[in-house]
Amino acid sequence: MFNPQDIAQIRGLIKQETADLSQYLRIDGGRKYQGHELDLNKALLNNVANFKPGTYTPILRETANLDSSVAYEAQWIQLANMVLVFGAFTANPTTTATATTLGLSLPVASNFSDAAQLGGTASAQASSGDHAAIKADATNNEATVQWDCIGTANLSMVFFLGYQIR
C-alpha cells in the first residue's frame, strides 16, 4: 500500500510531467479543445487521490456442480469508479464435462444491470483445460465464475476481473 510520503512524491512527479506535457496541448494560444478547458494537473491529481488499494477475502457461493470451494485473500485496486481484482480460490467440481458456476463477492459494491458490466477470467494452475469466464451477476450484484470442468479433482484457480462501480 502507498503511504502519505509515496502519494506526495507521486503527486510531485505527476505535477512536473503534466506541466511539461501541457505545452504540447495548447491550441489557439490557450488550453482549450472543442470548448472544454484542459486541466491535466487537476485530472491526474484527482485520479491519484482516488487510488484505493486493498485486500479482502471473497465470499463464495456454490451455484452449480460444486461440492465445495475455498476463497483466499484477494487484492483489489480502485481508481475513481473502476475496480480491478486479483485473487485465487479452490473449487471441487461434482461431475465432469458439466457447466460449473461459482458466485464471487466483490470488494466494492456495484449495481449491475447486465452480465457484460463485469469481465474477467480464471484459470486452473495445474490443469491445462479448466479455464473460466467471469461476468456480472445482476441479480446478486456479484461476479459469476463459469466453466465446463474437465475433472472432479480439487482445482486451484487464479482470477482477474474488472468492473465499473454503478
Contacts in CASP RR format, 6 or more apart in sequence:
PFRMAT RR
TARGET T0000
AUTHOR 0000-0000-0000
METHOD contacts of the structure
MODEL  1
MFNPQDIAQIRGLIKQETADLSQYLRIDGGRKYQGHELDLNKALLNNVAN
FKPGTYTPILRETANLDSSVAYEAQWIQLANMVLVFGAFTANPTTTATAT
TLGLSLPVASNFSDAAQLGGTASAQASSGDHAAIKADATNNEATVQWDCI
GTANLSMVFFLGYQIR
1 53 0 8 1.000
1 54 0 8 1.000
2 10 0 8 1.000
2 51 0 8 1.000
2 53 0 8 1.000
7 48 0 8 1.000
7 49 0 8 1.000
10 48 0 8 1.000
11 45 0 8 1.000
11 48 0 8 1.000
14 41 0 8 1.000
14 44 0 8 1.000
14 45 0 8 1.000
14 48 0 8 1.000
15 41 0 8 1.000
15 45 0 8 1.000
18 40 0 8 1.000
18 41 0 8 1.000
18 44 0 8 1.000
19 41 0 8 1.000
21 40 0 8 1.000
22 31 0 8 1.000
22 38 0 8 1.000
22 40 0 8 1.000
22 41 0 8 1.000
25 31 0 8 1.000
25 33 0 8 1.000
25 38 0 8 1.000
25 40 0 8 1.000
27 33 0 8 1.000
31 37 0 8 1.000
31 38 0 8 1.000
31 39 0 8 1.000
32 38 0 8 1.000
46 80 0 8 1.000
47 79 0 8 1.000
47 80 0 8 1.000
50 78 0 8 1.000
50 79 0 8 1.000
50 80 0 8 1.000
51 77 0 8 1.000
51 78 0 8 1.000
51 79 0 8 1.000
52 77 0 8 1.000
52 78 0 8 1.000
52 79 0 8 1.000
53 75 0 8 1.000
53 76 0 8 1.000
53 77 0 8 1.000
53 78 0 8 1.000
54 75 0 8 1.000
54 76 0 8 1.000
54 77 0 8 1.000
54 107 0 8 1.000
55 73 0 8 1.000
55 74 0 8 1.000
55 75 0 8 1.000
55 76 0 8 1.000
56 73 0 8 1.000
56 74 0 8 1.000
56 76 0 8 1.000
56 107 0 8 1.000
57 71 0 8 1.000
57 72 0 8 1.000
57 73 0 8 1.000
57 74 0 8 1.000
58 71 0 8 1.000
58 74 0 8 1.000
58 87 0 8 1.000
58 89 0 8 1.000
58 104 0 8 1.000
58 105 0 8 1.000
58 106 0 8 1.000
58 107 0 8 1.000
59 71 0 8 1.000
59 104 0 8 1.000
59 105 0 8 1.000
60 69 0 8 1.000
60 70 0 8 1.000
60 71 0 8 1.000
60 89 0 8 1.000
60 102 0 8 1.000
60 103 0 8 1.000
60 104 0 8 1.000
60 105 0 8 1.000
61 102 0 8 1.000
61 103 0 8 1.000
61 104 0 8 1.000
61 105 0 8 1.000
61 140 0 8 1.000
61 142 0 8 1.000
62 68 0 8 1.000
62 69 0 8 1.000
62 102 0 8 1.000
62 103 0 8 1.000
63 101 0 8 1.000
63 102 0 8 1.000
63 103 0 8 1.000
63 144 0 8 1.000
64 98 0 8 1.000
64 99 0 8 1.000
64 100 0 8 1.000
64 101 0 8 1.000
65 93 0 8 1.000
65 94 0 8 1.000
65 95 0 8 1.000
65 98 0 8 1.000
65 99 0 8 1.000
65 100 0 8 1.000
65 101 0 8 1.000
65 149 0 8 1.000
66 91 0 8 1.000
66 92 0 8 1.000
66 93 0 8 1.000
66 94 0 8 1.000
66 100 0 8 1.000
66 101 0 8 1.000
66 102 0 8 1.000
67 92 0 8 1.000
67 93 0 8 1.000
67 94 0 8 1.000
68 91 0 8 1.000
68 92 0 8 1.000
69 89 0 8 1.000
69 90 0 8 1.000
69 91 0 8 1.000
69 92 0 8 1.000
69 102 0 8 1.000
70 89 0 8 1.000
70 90 0 8 1.000
71 89 0 8 1.000
71 104 0 8 1.000
72 87 0 8 1.000
72 88 0 8 1.000
72 89 0 8 1.000
73 87 0 8 1.000
74 85 0 8 1.000
74 86 0 8 1.000
74 87 0 8 1.000
74 88 0 8 1.000
74 107 0 8 1.000
75 85 0 8 1.000
75 86 0 8 1.000
75 87 0 8 1.000
76 83 0 8 1.000
76 84 0 8 1.000
76 85 0 8 1.000
76 86 0 8 1.000
76 107 0 8 1.000
76 108 0 8 1.000
77 83 0 8 1.000
77 84 0 8 1.000
78 107 0 8 1.000
78 108 0 8 1.000
78 165 0 8 1.000
81 164 0 8 1.000
81 165 0 8 1.000
82 162 0 8 1.000
82 163 0 8 1.000
82 164 0 8 1.000
82 165 0 8 1.000
83 106 0 8 1.000
83 107 0 8 1.000
83 108 0 8 1.000
83 110 0 8 1.000
83 162 0 8 1.000
83 163 0 8 1.000
83 164 0 8 1.000
83 165 0 8 1.000
84 160 0 8 1.000
84 161 0 8 1.000
84 162 0 8 1.000
85 106 0 8 1.000
85 107 0 8 1.000
85 143 0 8 1.000
85 159 0 8 1.000
85 160 0 8 1.000
85 161 0 8 1.000
85 162 0 8 1.000
86 158 0 8 1.000
86 159 0 8 1.000
86 160 0 8 1.000
87 158 0 8 1.000
87 159 0 8 1.000
87 160 0 8 1.000
88 156 0 8 1.000
88 157 0 8 1.000
88 158 0 8 1.000
88 159 0 8 1.000
89 102 0 8 1.000
89 104 0 8 1.000
89 156 0 8 1.000
89 157 0 8 1.000
89 159 0 8 1.000
90 154 0 8 1.000
90 155 0 8 1.000
90 156 0 8 1.000
90 157 0 8 1.000
91 100 0 8 1.000
91 102 0 8 1.000
91 154 0 8 1.000
91 155 0 8 1.000
91 157 0 8 1.000
92 152 0 8 1.000
92 153 0 8 1.000
92 154 0 8 1.000
92 155 0 8 1.000
93 100 0 8 1.000
93 149 0 8 1.000
93 151 0 8 1.000
93 152 0 8 1.000
93 155 0 8 1.000
94 152 0 8 1.000
95 149 0 8 1.000
95 152 0 8 1.000
96 149 0 8 1.000
96 150 0 8 1.000
96 151 0 8 1.000
96 152 0 8 1.000
97 148 0 8 1.000
97 149 0 8 1.000
97 150 0 8 1.000
97 151 0 8 1.000
98 148 0 8 1.000
98 149 0 8 1.000
99 146 0 8 1.000
99 147 0 8 1.000
99 148 0 8 1.000
100 132 0 8 1.000
100 146 0 8 1.000
100 147 0 8 1.000
100 148 0 8 1.000
100 149 0 8 1.000
101 144 0 8 1.000
101 145 0 8 1.000
101 146 0 8 1.000
102 144 0 8 1.000
102 145 0 8 1.000
102 146 0 8 1.000
103 137 0 8 1.000
103 140 0 8 1.000
103 142 0 8 1.000
103 143 0 8 1.000
103 144 0 8 1.000
103 145 0 8 1.000
104 134 0 8 1.000
104 142 0 8 1.000
104 143 0 8 1.000
104 144 0 8 1.000
104 145 0 8 1.000
104 159 0 8 1.000
104 161 0 8 1.000
105 142 0 8 1.000
105 143 0 8 1.000
106 141 0 8 1.000
106 142 0 8 1.000
106 143 0 8 1.000
106 163 0 8 1.000
108 165 0 8 1.000
109 141 0 8 1.000
109 165 0 8 1.000
110 117 0 8 1.000
110 118 0 8 1.000
110 136 0 8 1.000
110 141 0 8 1.000
110 163 0 8 1.000
110 164 0 8 1.000
110 165 0 8 1.000
110 166 0 8 1.000
111 141 0 8 1.000
111 166 0 8 1.000
112 118 0 8 1.000
112 136 0 8 1.000
112 137 0 8 1.000
112 138 0 8 1.000
112 141 0 8 1.000
112 163 0 8 1.000
112 166 0 8 1.000
113 138 0 8 1.000
113 166 0 8 1.000
114 136 0 8 1.000
114 138 0 8 1.000
115 135 0 8 1.000
115 136 0 8 1.000
115 137 0 8 1.000
115 138 0 8 1.000
115 144 0 8 1.000
116 135 0 8 1.000
116 136 0 8 1.000
117 136 0 8 1.000
117 138 0 8 1.000
117 163 0 8 1.000
117 164 0 8 1.000
117 166 0 8 1.000
118 134 0 8 1.000
118 135 0 8 1.000
118 136 0 8 1.000
118 143 0 8 1.000
118 161 0 8 1.000
118 162 0 8 1.000
118 163 0 8 1.000
119 133 0 8 1.000
119 134 0 8 1.000
119 135 0 8 1.000
119 136 0 8 1.000
119 143 0 8 1.000
119 161 0 8 1.000
119 162 0 8 1.000
119 163 0 8 1.000
120 133 0 8 1.000
120 134 0 8 1.000
120 135 0 8 1.000
120 143 0 8 1.000
120 159 0 8 1.000
120 160 0 8 1.000
120 161 0 8 1.000
120 162 0 8 1.000
121 131 0 8 1.000
121 132 0 8 1.000
121 133 0 8 1.000
121 134 0 8 1.000
121 159 0 8 1.000
121 160 0 8 1.000
121 161 0 8 1.000
122 131 0 8 1.000
122 132 0 8 1.000
122 134 0 8 1.000
122 145 0 8 1.000
122 147 0 8 1.000
122 157 0 8 1.000
122 158 0 8 1.000
122 159 0 8 1.000
122 160 0 8 1.000
123 130 0 8 1.000
123 131 0 8 1.000
123 132 0 8 1.000
123 157 0 8 1.000
123 158 0 8 1.000
123 159 0 8 1.000
124 130 0 8 1.000
124 131 0 8 1.000
124 155 0 8 1.000
124 156 0 8 1.000
124 157 0 8 1.000
125 156 0 8 1.000
125 157 0 8 1.000
125 158 0 8 1.000
126 155 0 8 1.000
126 156 0 8 1.000
127 150 0 8 1.000
127 151 0 8 1.000
127 153 0 8 1.000
127 155 0 8 1.000
129 150 0 8 1.000
130 147 0 8 1.000
130 149 0 8 1.000
130 150 0 8 1.000
130 151 0 8 1.000
130 155 0 8 1.000
130 157 0 8 1.000
131 147 0 8 1.000
132 145 0 8 1.000
132 146 0 8 1.000
132 147 0 8 1.000
132 157 0 8 1.000
132 159 0 8 1.000
133 145 0 8 1.000
133 146 0 8 1.000
133 147 0 8 1.000
134 143 0 8 1.000
134 144 0 8 1.000
134 145 0 8 1.000
134 146 0 8 1.000
134 159 0 8 1.000
134 161 0 8 1.000
135 143 0 8 1.000
135 144 0 8 1.000
135 146 0 8 1.000
136 143 0 8 1.000
136 144 0 8 1.000
136 163 0 8 1.000
137 143 0 8 1.000
137 144 0 8 1.000
143 161 0 8 1.000
143 163 0 8 1.000
145 157 0 8 1.000
145 159 0 8 1.000
149 155 0 8 1.000
END
